[in-house]
Amino acid sequence: MSEKNWEELWEQRTEWPLAVVAILFLSMYSVQVLSQPNDEQARLLWMASWIAWSLFGVDYIVRLTLASDRRQWFFRHLLDLLIVALPMMRPLRLLRLVVLVGALQKAVGNAVRGRILVYTLSGVSLLIYVTSLAILDQERGRPGATITSFGNAVWWAITTVTTVGYGDLYPVTVIGRIIAVLLMIGGISLIGVVTASLASWIVQRVAETDSENRAATAAQIDELRTEVRTLTERLRQ
């Protein structure tokens, strides 16, 4: 089996298990932020979170090892490296949950509009929820903080990702502002992807319609030529 096949096999075999790990990580992270457990429970959740994070680290190392061109793979997956290497970016690893959207896609069929709708709604919901947890974890209890509850965090995330930004809530910590920047970039990127997908779909539909019209016109011309030849033969007779 070639290196490329080994890499594909590894990704196929680990995609769903890692998605389950991501769901567990999301659950533990949610409990840590929202419930604020006592010392013993917090220590257990902390250990479990690090175990889950280490599995993603092992996945990154294995995929890098199995890559046919490790140099090219490394530069194409710099975000994966940052997510594994930087603890403050660990919540971003939850974006692997988009694999679960594939199951929802079957319900809406293979239509481009259906896929765009499912991926957009799922991606936005996940981005807002994870960012709300992350910003609340960093801002709560800090001097001058305005984001002190989960409700405020969700409201801030929604206004930020939609680029509304009322300014009533804002991060005061450095890491909180980094999270805000990442949320802004994520929101803009998501809007750009959706817009580009819709534009591509429209162009494709127009091109298909144009091709059908051209094919119909060519068929009509051939039919007219056949009729002209028939009439010409009759006149000669």
VEXDREN-2710 file (C-alpha; in Angstrom, 1 decimal):
% VEXDREN-2710
k/r/px/py/pz
1/MET/0.0/0.0/0.0
2/SER/1.4/3.4/-1.0
3/GLU/2.0/6.2/1.4
4/LYS/-0.8/8.2/0.0
5/ASN/-3.2/5.3/0.5
6/TRP/-2.0/4.9/4.1
7/GLU/-2.6/8.6/4.7
8/GLU/-6.1/8.4/3.3
9/LEU/-6.8/5.2/5.2
10/TRP/-5.7/6.8/8.5
11/GLU/-7.9/9.9/7.9
12/GLN/-10.9/7.7/7.0
13/ARG/-10.5/5.5/10.1
14/THR/-9.9/8.4/12.5
15/GLU/-12.3/11.0/11.2
16/TRP/-15.4/9.9/13.2
17/PRO/-13.5/8.8/16.4
18/LEU/-11.8/12.2/16.5
19/ALA/-15.2/13.9/16.0
20/VAL/-16.5/12.0/19.0
21/VAL/-13.4/13.1/21.0
22/ALA/-14.1/16.7/19.9
23/ILE/-17.7/16.4/21.2
24/LEU/-16.4/15.1/24.5
25/PHE/-13.9/17.9/24.6
26/LEU/-16.7/20.4/23.9
27/SER/-18.7/19.0/26.7
28/MET/-15.9/19.1/29.2
29/TYR/-14.9/22.6/28.2
30/SER/-18.5/23.7/28.5
31/VAL/-18.7/22.3/32.1
32/GLN/-15.5/23.9/33.0
33/VAL/-16.6/27.3/31.8
34/LEU/-20.3/27.3/32.8
35/SER/-20.4/25.2/36.0
36/GLN/-17.0/26.2/37.4
37/PRO/-16.6/22.9/39.3
38/ASN/-14.7/22.6/42.6
39/ASP/-11.0/21.7/42.8
40/GLU/-11.3/18.0/42.5
41/GLN/-13.7/18.0/39.6
42/ALA/-11.8/20.8/37.9
43/ARG/-8.6/18.7/38.1
44/LEU/-10.3/15.7/36.6
45/LEU/-11.8/17.8/33.8
46/TRP/-8.4/19.4/33.2
47/MET/-6.7/16.0/32.9
48/ALA/-9.5/14.7/30.6
49/SER/-9.2/17.8/28.4
50/TRP/-5.4/17.3/28.1
51/ILE/-5.9/13.7/27.1
52/ALA/-8.4/14.7/24.4
53/TRP/-6.0/17.4/23.2
54/SER/-3.1/14.9/23.1
55/LEU/-5.1/12.6/20.8
56/PHE/-5.3/15.5/18.3
57/GLY/-1.6/16.0/18.7
58/VAL/-1.0/12.3/17.9
59/ASP/-3.3/12.6/14.9
60/TYR/-1.3/15.6/13.6
61/ILE/2.1/13.7/14.0
62/VAL/0.8/10.6/12.3
63/ARG/-0.7/12.5/9.4
64/LEU/2.6/14.4/9.0
65/THR/4.5/11.1/9.0
66/LEU/2.3/9.4/6.5
67/ALA/2.2/12.4/4.1
68/SER/3.9/11.7/0.8
69/ASP/5.4/15.2/0.7
70/ARG/5.9/16.2/4.3
71/ARG/7.2/19.7/3.5
72/GLN/4.2/20.5/1.4
73/TRP/1.8/19.0/3.9
74/PHE/3.4/20.9/6.7
75/PHE/2.9/24.3/5.0
76/ARG/-0.6/23.4/4.0
77/HIS/-1.6/22.5/7.6
78/LEU/0.0/25.4/9.5
79/LEU/-3.4/26.1/11.2
80/ASP/-3.5/22.5/12.5
81/LEU/0.0/23.0/14.0
82/LEU/-1.0/26.2/15.7
83/ILE/-4.1/24.6/17.1
84/VAL/-2.1/21.7/18.5
85/ALA/0.8/23.8/19.7
86/LEU/-0.9/26.8/21.3
87/PRO/-3.1/25.9/24.3
88/MET/-5.2/29.1/24.0
89/MET/-6.3/28.0/20.5
90/ARG/-7.4/24.5/21.6
91/PRO/-11.1/25.4/21.3
92/LEU/-10.6/25.9/17.6
93/ARG/-9.9/22.2/17.3
94/LEU/-13.7/21.7/17.8
95/LEU/-14.1/22.8/14.2
96/ARG/-13.5/19.1/13.4
97/LEU/-17.1/18.7/14.3
98/VAL/-18.0/19.8/10.8
99/VAL/-17.6/16.1/9.9
100/LEU/-21.0/15.6/11.7
101/VAL/-22.6/17.9/9.1
102/GLY/-22.1/15.1/6.5
103/ALA/-24.8/13.1/8.2
104/LEU/-27.2/16.1/7.9
105/GLN/-26.3/16.6/4.3
106/LYS/-28.0/13.3/3.4
107/ALA/-31.3/14.7/4.7
108/VAL/-31.2/17.7/2.3
109/GLY/-29.8/15.8/-0.7
110/ASN/-26.9/16.6/-2.9
111/ALA/-28.2/20.0/-4.0
112/VAL/-25.6/22.8/-3.7
113/ARG/-28.0/25.1/-1.9
114/GLY/-28.8/22.4/0.6
115/ARG/-25.1/21.8/1.4
116/ILE/-24.5/25.5/1.7
117/LEU/-27.5/25.9/4.1
118/VAL/-26.4/23.0/6.3
119/TYR/-22.7/23.9/6.5
120/THR/-23.5/27.6/7.1
121/LEU/-26.0/27.0/9.9
122/SER/-23.9/24.4/11.6
123/GLY/-20.6/26.3/11.2
124/VAL/-22.1/29.6/12.5
125/SER/-23.8/27.9/15.5
126/LEU/-20.6/26.0/16.4
127/LEU/-18.4/29.1/15.9
128/ILE/-20.7/31.3/18.1
129/TYR/-21.0/28.7/20.9
130/VAL/-17.3/27.9/21.1
131/THR/-16.3/31.6/20.9
132/SER/-18.8/32.5/23.6
133/LEU/-17.3/29.9/25.9
134/ALA/-13.8/31.0/25.2
135/ILE/-14.4/34.7/25.7
136/LEU/-16.4/34.1/28.9
137/ASP/-13.5/31.9/30.2
138/GLN/-11.0/34.7/29.6
139/GLU/-13.0/37.8/30.5
140/ARG/-15.0/36.7/33.6
141/GLY/-13.6/38.2/36.8
142/ARG/-11.2/40.5/35.1
143/PRO/-11.1/44.2/36.2
144/GLY/-13.4/46.3/34.0
145/ALA/-14.8/43.3/32.1
146/THR/-18.2/43.7/30.5
147/ILE/-18.6/40.1/29.4
148/THR/-19.4/38.4/32.7
149/SER/-22.2/35.9/31.9
150/PHE/-22.8/33.4/29.2
151/GLY/-25.8/35.4/27.9
152/ASN/-23.5/38.4/27.4
153/ALA/-20.9/36.2/25.7
154/VAL/-23.4/34.8/23.2
155/TRP/-24.8/38.3/22.5
156/TRP/-21.2/39.6/22.0
157/ALA/-20.4/36.7/19.7
158/ILE/-23.5/37.2/17.5
159/THR/-22.9/40.9/17.1
160/THR/-19.3/40.4/16.3
161/VAL/-19.6/37.5/13.8
162/THR/-22.3/39.5/12.0
163/THR/-20.0/42.6/12.0
164/VAL/-22.7/44.7/13.7
165/GLY/-20.6/45.4/16.8
166/TYR/-22.8/47.6/19.0
167/GLY/-19.9/48.3/21.3
168/ASP/-21.9/47.7/24.5
169/LEU/-19.8/44.5/25.2
170/TYR/-16.1/44.2/24.4
171/PRO/-13.1/42.2/25.6
172/VAL/-10.6/43.8/27.9
173/THR/-7.9/41.1/28.0
174/VAL/-5.3/40.4/25.3
175/ILE/-6.4/36.8/24.7
176/GLY/-10.0/38.0/24.6
177/ARG/-9.1/40.4/21.9
178/ILE/-7.3/37.7/20.0
179/ILE/-10.4/35.6/20.2
180/ALA/-12.4/38.5/18.9
181/VAL/-10.1/38.9/15.9
182/LEU/-10.3/35.2/15.1
183/LEU/-14.1/35.4/15.3
184/MET/-14.2/38.4/13.0
185/ILE/-12.0/36.7/10.5
186/GLY/-14.0/33.5/10.8
187/GLY/-17.3/35.4/10.2
188/ILE/-16.0/37.3/7.2
189/SER/-14.5/34.1/5.8
190/LEU/-17.7/32.2/6.2
191/ILE/-19.7/34.9/4.5
192/GLY/-17.1/34.9/1.7
193/VAL/-17.3/31.2/1.2
194/VAL/-21.1/31.2/1.1
195/THR/-21.2/34.1/-1.4
196/ALA/-18.6/32.5/-3.6
197/SER/-20.5/29.2/-3.5
198/LEU/-23.7/30.8/-4.5
199/ALA/-22.0/32.8/-7.2
200/SER/-20.4/29.6/-8.6
201/TRP/-23.8/27.8/-8.5
202/ILE/-25.5/30.7/-10.4
203/VAL/-22.7/30.8/-13.0
204/GLN/-22.9/27.0/-13.4
205/ARG/-26.7/27.1/-13.9
206/VAL/-26.4/29.9/-16.4
207/ALA/-23.7/28.0/-18.3
208/GLU/-25.9/24.8/-18.3
209/THR/-28.9/26.8/-19.6
210/ASP/-26.8/28.4/-22.3
211/SER/-25.4/25.0/-23.4
212/GLU/-28.9/23.6/-23.5
213/ASN/-30.1/26.5/-25.7
214/ARG/-27.1/26.1/-28.0
215/ALA/-27.8/22.3/-28.3
216/ALA/-31.4/23.1/-29.1
217/THR/-30.5/25.7/-31.7
218/ALA/-28.0/23.3/-33.4
219/ALA/-30.7/20.6/-33.5
220/GLN/-33.1/23.0/-35.1
221/ILE/-30.5/24.0/-37.7
222/ASP/-29.8/20.4/-38.6
223/GLU/-33.6/19.7/-38.9
224/LEU/-34.0/22.7/-41.2
225/ARG/-31.0/21.5/-43.3
226/THR/-32.6/18.1/-43.6
227/GLU/-35.9/19.6/-44.7
228/VAL/-34.2/21.9/-47.3
229/ARG/-32.4/18.9/-48.8
230/THR/-35.6/16.9/-48.9
231/LEU/-37.4/19.8/-50.7
232/THR/-34.6/20.3/-53.1
233/GLU/-34.6/16.6/-54.0
234/ARG/-38.4/16.8/-54.6
235/LEU/-38.1/19.8/-56.8
236/ARG/-35.4/18.1/-58.9
237/GLN/-37.7/15.1/-59.3
END
